[in-house]
Amino acid sequence: MKRICIKVFRKNGEPIRRVLLDMELLDNSARICSEGDFLCLPLTREPEESELINLPGEFELSEHGFEQQKGQLKLEELLDRVPHFEVIGDIALIEDDVPEPEKVAEAIMKVKNNVRTVLAALGPVEGEFRTRRFRTIAGEDKASTIHREYGCRYYIDLEKAYFTPRLATERSRILAQVREDQTVVDMFAGVGPFSIMIAKKSTGIRVIAIDKNPDAVEFLRRNIELNSVPNVEAIEGDAHLEAGRFSGLADHVIMNLPHNAHEFLDAAVRLCAPGAIIHYYGITPEDDLFGSSLELIGQAAARAGRTIEVSDTRIVRSYAPHQLNVCIEVKVL
Ligand code: SAM
């Protein structure tokens, strides 16, 4: 089978293999192969530019034929229909409406060697702290784990604080925009996936990470230690109030509270140094993806006597039928 791959000098292969594994870009169903002095590492999909800059050393993006890993069981061989699921650390999450959840969980545990627990969500992400309840379907009865992403590690308890691996690419996009001497305010930091990844890029970057959920901030503090990033300041508090302490300091403001970010726009504008960028996440209907949100951002800027310039608008992922999770990036002048 043909696959897009990373071609790298054999001696540089291992560090790149590890990073690809963390980024969930390495295709474990295919066997890594060699070509003279080079190794070809098969990928699950074409990587984004912003992901490629995270790979250490020299390499080339190429295409190659690969053999299937021997003896590797596939979920399709065990289940008639493979439901959507995601893996966070050693926990697999399925939705609660999945038919025959025990059978699905057993198949996942058989195929995914690193999975020790399968949880089913008991409802949607809800409440001010954006948390979710789960029931254990198979394996160890737990909701806490350590998740690896782009070379960072995160302690997480899925019932106590929000976390999704689906924003990994999005986080790498923001990372690519932050320069070494800049200040970033992550207004809704959770356990710290944006903050920590950005702080790890350079000790010259200052990150102020705010969250109102005391459990999330406890994990954030542990994650700062775990990833050795003392340049992240963890603050437990309401972003409305805390923003006042850092007026005009931020070069980047991350607003990842998609249902309610519009309520915090005045605080976000207050944080902005001249020319700062607000990274605004929203859930919007497909017939008004960016317009209304841009109007609200413009109005908040005008209330502070500032103007905005739109840098980028993009769809991050679909959220529900006819509703999308979008990112709007504006420069505040
Ligand atoms: N950025 C994190 C991530 O990507 O995993 C977390 C995002 S989660 C969608 C939103 C976070 O905002 C939650 O952790 C929640 O506790 C926090 N939050 C909600 N209201 C807040 C407020 N008024 N001030 C600060 N944080 C708040």
Residues whose N, C-alpha, C, O or C-beta is under 5 A from the ligand:
A	BS01	SAM	E128 F129 R130 Y162 F163 T164 M187 F188 A189 G190 P193 I210 D211 K212 N213 A216 G237 D238 A239 N256 L257
